[in-house]
Amino acid sequence: MLKLPEVLDEISMSRAAFYRMRARGNAPRLIKLPNGQLRCRRRDLDAWWERCEQSTA
């Protein structure tokens, strides 16, 4: 599972922009751990990339 900074680095996006996108329901799915940290499964990030590619085609 990827940490949020790793996801932001991979998609080249600021944290603020990511949270705006998340509020609109357009961001990769995140999982909140019991300690409050956020993680993203690789498969969820890959699926998000796929949806982005399809929407631009």
C-alpha positions in Angstrom: 0.0 0.0 0.0 1.2 3.5 -0.9 1.5 6.4 1.5 -0.3 9.6 0.5 3.0 11.4 -0.3 4.0 8.5 -2.6 0.7 8.8 -4.4 1.0 12.6 -4.7 4.5 12.2 -6.1 3.4 9.6 -8.7 0.5 11.7 -10.0 2.4 15.0 -9.7 -0.2 16.8 -7.7 -0.2 18.9 -4.6 -2.0 17.7 -1.4 -4.5 20.6 -1.7 -5.4 19.8 -5.3 -5.7 16.1 -4.4 -8.1 16.8 -1.6 -10.2 19.1 -3.8 -10.4 16.2 -6.4 -11.2 13.8 -3.6 -14.1 16.0 -2.4 -15.5 15.9 -5.9 -15.2 12.1 -5.9 -12.6 12.0 -8.6 -9.5 10.8 -6.7 -8.1 7.3 -6.2 -9.7 5.4 -3.3 -7.9 5.9 0.0 -8.0 3.7 3.1 -7.8 5.3 6.6 -5.8 3.2 8.9 -6.6 2.9 12.7 -3.7 5.3 13.4 -5.3 7.9 11.1 -2.8 7.6 8.3 -4.1 7.3 4.7 -3.0 4.6 2.3 -3.8 3.8 -1.3 -3.7 0.3 -2.8 -1.7 0.0 -5.9 -4.6 -1.6 -7.7 -6.9 1.3 -6.8 -4.3 3.8 -8.1 -3.9 1.8 -11.3 -7.7 1.6 -11.8 -7.9 5.4 -11.3 -5.1 5.9 -13.9 -7.2 3.7 -16.3 -10.3 5.8 -15.7 -8.4 8.9 -16.4 -7.0 7.5 -19.7 -10.5 6.4 -20.8 -12.1 9.8 -20.0 -9.5 11.6 -22.3 -9.9 9.2 -25.2 
